[in-house]
C-alpha cells in the first residue's frame, strides 16, 4: 500500500482520472490544490487545465490565493489576470483584505507597477 499524505483524497482522485482518462470532472473547488499536485508530479497538461479553470473562476474571494499560486508555480496567464483583477478592484476591498498584506513584496510591486501603468 502506498500512502500519499500531502494530497487530499478528492485531488488525488482527479489527478488519477486525468492520468488514465485525460479528463477531469468539475474541478472548481479543487483547481488550486490540483494545480499544486500537478506541478509536483509534472503533469503539465493537468496544470494547464487548472490554470484555465482558475482564470474563469477568479473572484474577490480567491484572487489573493490564486496570484500567490500563479507566482509560485509559474502560471503566467493566471498571474497576469489576477494582478489586473486586483488593480481593477483595488477600491472594492481587495487591498483591504488582511491576506493582501501577506503577499510577497515582488507581487505587491507588480500590482503597484500595473496600477502606475494604468494611470500613465
ZAMITOR-476358 format. One record per residue (C-alpha): residue number from 1; z, x, y. Coordinates in Angstrom, 1 decimal. Example, Ala and Ser with C-alpha at 12.3 -4.5 7.8 and 13.67 -1.06 7.14 Angstrom:
<pts>
1,7.8,12.3,-4.5 $
2,7.1,13.7,-1.1 $
</pts>
This chain:
<pts>
1,0.0,0.0,0.0 $
2,-0.9,1.3,3.5 $
3,1.3,0.3,6.4 $
4,-0.2,0.3,9.9 $
5,2.8,-0.1,12.2 $
6,1.2,0.3,15.6 $
7,-1.3,-2.7,15.3 $
8,-0.3,-6.4,15.3 $
9,-1.5,-8.4,12.4 $
10,-4.0,-10.6,14.3 $
11,-5.5,-7.5,15.9 $
12,-5.8,-5.8,12.5 $
13,-7.5,-8.9,11.0 $
14,-10.1,-9.0,13.8 $
15,-10.7,-5.3,13.5 $
16,-11.3,-5.6,9.8 $
17,-13.5,-8.7,10.4 $
18,-15.6,-6.6,12.8 $
19,-15.9,-3.7,10.3 $
20,-17.0,-5.9,7.4 $
21,-18.9,-8.7,9.2 $
22,-19.9,-7.1,12.5 $
23,-18.4,-10.0,14.5 $
24,-15.1,-11.3,15.8 $
25,-13.6,-14.7,16.3 $
26,-12.3,-15.9,19.6 $
27,-10.6,-12.8,20.9 $
28,-9.5,-13.9,24.4 $
29,-5.8,-13.4,23.6 $
30,-6.4,-10.2,21.7 $
31,-9.1,-8.4,23.7 $
32,-6.8,-5.9,25.3 $
33,-4.9,-4.9,22.1 $
34,-8.1,-5.0,20.2 $
35,-9.8,-2.6,22.6 $
36,-6.9,-0.2,22.2 $
37,-7.2,-0.3,18.4 $
38,-11.0,0.0,18.6 $
39,-10.6,3.1,20.7 $
40,-8.0,4.6,18.3 $
41,-10.3,4.1,15.3 $
42,-13.5,5.0,17.1 $
43,-15.1,1.5,16.8 $
44,-17.2,1.8,19.9 $
45,-19.1,-1.5,19.2 $
46,-15.9,-3.4,19.0 $
47,-14.6,-1.7,22.1 $
48,-17.7,-2.8,24.0 $
49,-17.3,-6.4,22.8 $
50,-13.7,-6.3,24.0 $
51,-14.7,-4.9,27.4 $
52,-17.4,-7.6,27.8 $
53,-14.8,-10.3,26.9 $
54,-12.3,-8.8,29.4 $
55,-14.9,-8.9,32.1 $
56,-15.3,-12.6,31.5 $
57,-11.6,-13.5,31.4 $
58,-10.5,-11.3,34.3 $
59,-7.9,-13.1,36.4 $
60,-4.9,-12.7,38.6 $
61,-2.5,-12.5,35.6 $
62,-4.3,-9.8,33.7 $
63,-6.2,-7.7,36.3 $
64,-3.5,-5.0,36.6 $
65,-3.2,-4.6,32.8 $
66,-7.0,-4.6,32.5 $
67,-7.5,-1.9,35.2 $
68,-5.0,0.3,33.5 $
69,-6.6,-0.1,30.1 $
70,-10.0,0.4,31.6 $
71,-8.9,3.6,33.2 $
72,-7.1,4.9,30.1 $
73,-9.9,4.1,27.6 $
74,-12.9,4.8,29.8 $
75,-14.2,1.3,30.2 $
76,-16.2,1.9,33.3 $
77,-17.6,-1.6,33.9 $
78,-14.2,-3.2,33.5 $
79,-12.5,-0.7,35.7 $
80,-15.1,-1.2,38.5 $
81,-14.9,-5.0,38.3 $
82,-11.1,-5.0,38.1 $
83,-10.9,-2.9,41.2 $
84,-13.3,-5.1,43.0 $
85,-11.3,-8.1,41.9 $
86,-8.1,-6.5,43.3 $
87,-9.8,-5.8,46.6 $
88,-11.3,-9.3,46.9 $
89,-7.9,-10.9,46.1 $
90,-5.6,-8.4,47.9 $
91,-4.5,-11.1,50.3 $
92,-3.8,-13.5,47.4 $
93,-0.9,-11.8,45.8 $
94,-2.4,-9.1,43.6 $
95,-1.0,-6.4,45.9 $
96,2.4,-8.2,45.9 $
97,2.8,-8.1,42.1 $
98,5.5,-5.7,41.0 $
99,3.1,-4.3,38.5 $
100,0.7,-3.2,41.3 $
101,3.3,-0.7,42.4 $
102,3.4,0.8,38.9 $
103,-0.3,1.6,38.9 $
104,-1.1,5.4,38.7 $
105,-1.9,6.9,42.1 $
106,-5.5,7.6,41.2 $
107,-6.2,3.9,40.6 $
108,-4.4,2.9,43.8 $
109,-6.5,5.5,45.6 $
110,-9.7,3.9,44.1 $
111,-8.6,0.5,45.2 $
112,-8.0,1.6,48.8 $
113,-11.3,3.6,48.8 $
114,-13.1,0.4,47.7 $
115,-11.3,-1.6,50.5 $
116,-12.3,1.0,53.1 $
117,-15.9,0.9,51.9 $
118,-15.8,-2.9,52.3 $
119,-14.5,-2.6,55.9 $
120,-17.1,0.1,56.9 $
</pts>
